[in-house]
Amino acid sequence: MKDMLEILLDFFKKYRIDCFSSLPLGACRLKKPYLLERDGITDGTVIVMAIPYYTTACAAKERNLSAYAVARDYHLFFRRLFDDLLPILQKSFPQNKFVGFADHSPIDEIHAAATAGLGVIGKNGLLITPRYSSYVFLGELITDRKLPTETYEPRTCENCGACLAACPAKSGNLCLSALTQKKGLLTDEEKEHLAAFGSVWGCDLCQEVCPHTKKVLESGSIFSPIPFFAEQPLPHLSTEILNEMSDESFRQRAYAWRGRETIARNLALLEKGESSC
C-alpha cells in the first residue's frame, strides 16, 4: 500500500498543484482552535497548499475586478478538491483523522505557509511565492497523522515599499477593496475614491507593483496550470452582464456573498463616470 506522501504526490499531480509543503501542527499559530477540536485533532501535520489563480484573462486590459474574482469562486475549487481527497485518505488510513480548510481556517495560513517554506510575507500581508508571486489562494489539509516535515523561520520580503506606496489607503482614504464591499449608500468622497480607480470589486494595486510580480510576469511562470481557474472567466463586469446572470451563476462568483445590490451600485457609479467623459 502507498504511504500517505505517495498518495498526496499522486493526487496533487492530478490536480496540477505544484506548490505545497508540510509542517507540524504545533508550529502553526492557532486562530480558531475550535475548528480542530470539533474533529478531535490536537496534534499532527499540516500540508499547506498555495494554489495559483492568475490566468491570461486576469491580464486583460479591460479587467475591472480583482484578479482573484475573475474565475469562479475559489471555494468551489477547494470544495471539489477536498471532496475528492479526504475519502481517499480516510479509506487508506481509517485510524487517522483528516480535515481540509481554505479561508475559514483554524490556523494563520500565511504564517504557516511561510513556516513551511512556500514563500515570504510581503509588507501587504500576503504570501509571496517564487513562482506565482502573491497570486495564490492558501488551503491546508490537517491530519493527526505524523508525517516528515521541515520548518523554516518565516521571512519577510525585501521591504522595497512599492506596495505601500501604491496603496490608495496610504493617504487616509478607506481601503479600496473594503470600499467596493461596503453595503448601502456611499458618501460623495467615497464615490469619488471608487470612481477614480475604476474597480467594481477588490484591489490589486499592491500586488501589481510588487517586483516579484513583475519578475514572474516576465518569465510567464505566474500563469496557473490549474484548469479550474481558466474556466468561465469574467474579467470585465457590466450592468448588462450582471442583469443577465442567473442566480445560480451569480452564486458561483467571489463577490456573490455581498449581494447583487452592492455590485450593481458600484457598476452604476463607474458606468456613469464613463458616460460623462
N, C-alpha and C positions, 0 to 999 in steps of 0.2 A: 504493500500500500504506500502511496505517495505521502511524504510528510507535508506538514502544513505550508511550509515555504514553497515547496514544489507546486502545490495546488494554487497558491496565490500567484506565483510567477506565470503559470499557465493561464490563469483567469485574467490577470492584468494584460497579458499579451493579446488575449482575445478582445478585450475592451480597448486596446491600444493605449493603455496607461503606462507611461514610462518614467514618471516622477513620483516615487514613493519610498518610504523608509520606515523603520520601526524604532521604538524606544520604550523603555519600561513605563508602565502607568505611573509609577512612583516619581518619575522625572517630570511629570506634567503638572501644570497648575490647575487645580480643580476649581471650576467656577460654579458648576451646578452638580454637586455630588449626588443629589437625589436621583439624577438620571441613571447613575450606575447602581445605586443602592436598590432601586426597584428591580434590577436584573440580577442582583446578587453578586456583583463584581466588585471586589475590594482591592485586588492586586492582579497583575498580569502584564499584558503587552498591548501597545497601541501601534497600529500600522497607519501612518499618515499618508494621504494621497493629495498631490497637487494636480488638479485637473485643468488643463489649458482650454480656454474657450475662444480665443481670438481667431477669427476666420477672415477670408477675403471680404465678406460682407461688412465686417467691422471697419474695414479700411475705406469704405465708400465715402466719398466727399460729402454726400448729402445726408449722412447719418446725423440724426438729431436725438438719439438715445445713447445712454451709456453703453459701451461695448458689451458689457455683461448681459444686457437686456435685448440684444439683437436676436439671439436664438431663443428658443422656448425656455421656460423657467428651469434652471439647473437642478432644482429639487426633483424634477421629474427624472432627470438622468440618474441621480443618486438613488432614487426610489427603485428604479429598474435594476441598478447595479446591485443593491443590497438584496432585492427580491431574488436575484439570481445566485448571489454569492453565499448568503447565510445558510440556505438549505444544504448546499454542497458541503460546507464546513461542519454543519451540525450532524449531517449523516456520517461524515468521515470521523468526527471526534465527538460522539454523543456524550462523553463525560465532561465536556467543556461548554462554556457559555460564550456566545458571540452576539455583538450588537453593533449596528452601524449608525453614524451620525454625520450630519452636514449642516452647518449653520447653527442649529439649536443643539449645542454640544455641551457635555459636562466639563470639557477642558478648554483652556485657552489655546485655540487652534493654531494661531500664528506663532506663539511661543513654542508649542510642541513641534511644529514643522521646522522651525529654526534649530531647535534642540536635536532634531533627527537629522539635521544636515541638508535639508532641502533648499535652503536659501538664507538670505539675510533680511533683517527687518528694516524697512525704509523709514524715513522721517515722517512719511504719511501714514505710518502704522500698518502698511501692507507688507506681505511677504514678497520678496523679490527673488525669483529663481533664475539660475544662469541661462536656461533655455527659453523660458517664456516670459521673462520679466515678472511683473506683478499681475499679469492677466491670467490668474488661476483661481479656481474655487478649491477650498480645502474641505476634505472629508476624512473620516477615520473609522477604521474597524477596531473595536476594542474587545479583547478576549481575556479570560482568566488563565489562558494557556501561556506558559513562559516560552518565549522564543529568543533566539540570539539577537542582541541589539547592540547598537553603538551610539553613544550620545556625544554631543558637541556643546561647547559653550555658545549660547545664542549670540550672534554677531549683528551689528547694525551696518547700514550702508556707509558710503564714504562721506556723507554729510556735505554734499555739494550745495544743498539748499535750493536746488531748482524747483523741487516740488512745492516747497513752502512759498517760494516767490510767486509761483503761478496760481496759488490757491486764491479764489475770489473772496474767501473769508478773512484774508490777512488784514484787510483794512477795516475790519469790524463788521462787515456785512454778514448776513446769515449765510451759512453753508449752502452752496448752490444745490447740492444733492438733497439736503433737507428741505429746501425751499420747493423743489419740484414735487416733493411728497406731502407738503403741507396741505391739510384739508381746509375747505371753506374759502372765505374771501382773502385776498391779498391786499396789503397796503399799496399805495402808489409807488413807494420806494421799492417794495418787493417786486412789483410788476416790472419796473424799470430794470431791476437787477436780473430778473429771469429773462426778460426780453433781450438784454444786452449779450447774453451768452447763447441764446437760441437752443436751449436744452428742454426737451419735453420731459425727460426723465434722467436723473442722475448727472454725474460729472466725472470726467476722466482727465481733467487738465493736469493733475499731479502725476498721473501715470504717463501721459503723452510726452511731457518734457523730461522725464527721467532718462539719464544717459544709458541705463540698462535697456530701456525700451527701444531707444534709437539704435542700439547695437544689435538687438535681436531682430528688429525690423529690417535692417540692412542685410543681415545674414539669412533672413527668411525663416529662422527657427521658431519664431513667435507663433506661427500658424498651428492650430490644434489638429492633431491627426485623428481626433475622435469624431466619427460621423455625426453623432447627435447634434453637435453644435453648428454643423453646416446645413442641417435640415430646417426647412421653413424659416429662413432668416427674414427679419423685418428691420432693416437699418433705419428706414425713414417712416415715421408715423405721421398721418394727416387726419384731419377730421373725417374726411370721406372714408379712409381705410378703417378708422375706429368705428364709425357707424355701420360699416358693412360686416364687421367681425361678429360672429355668433358668440353667444355667451360661453360656449364650450371652448372656442378658440381663444377668447379673451382670458379665460381662466388659466390658460397654459402659458401666459406671459408673466414675466417677473414683476411687472407693475400692477398686475390684476388685484393684488391684495389691498391696494389703496383705493380701488373703485374707479369706474368709468368717469365719474364726475370730476375727479381731480385731474385726470389725463385730458379730458375734454376742455377743462378750464385752461390748462397750460397751452394746449393747441390753439384755442381761440385767441389767446393773448399773443402767441407767436405769429399766427397767420394774419392777425390784424396788423401787426408791425410790418409784415412782408408786403401786405396790400397797400400800405401807406407810403412805401418807398417810391 
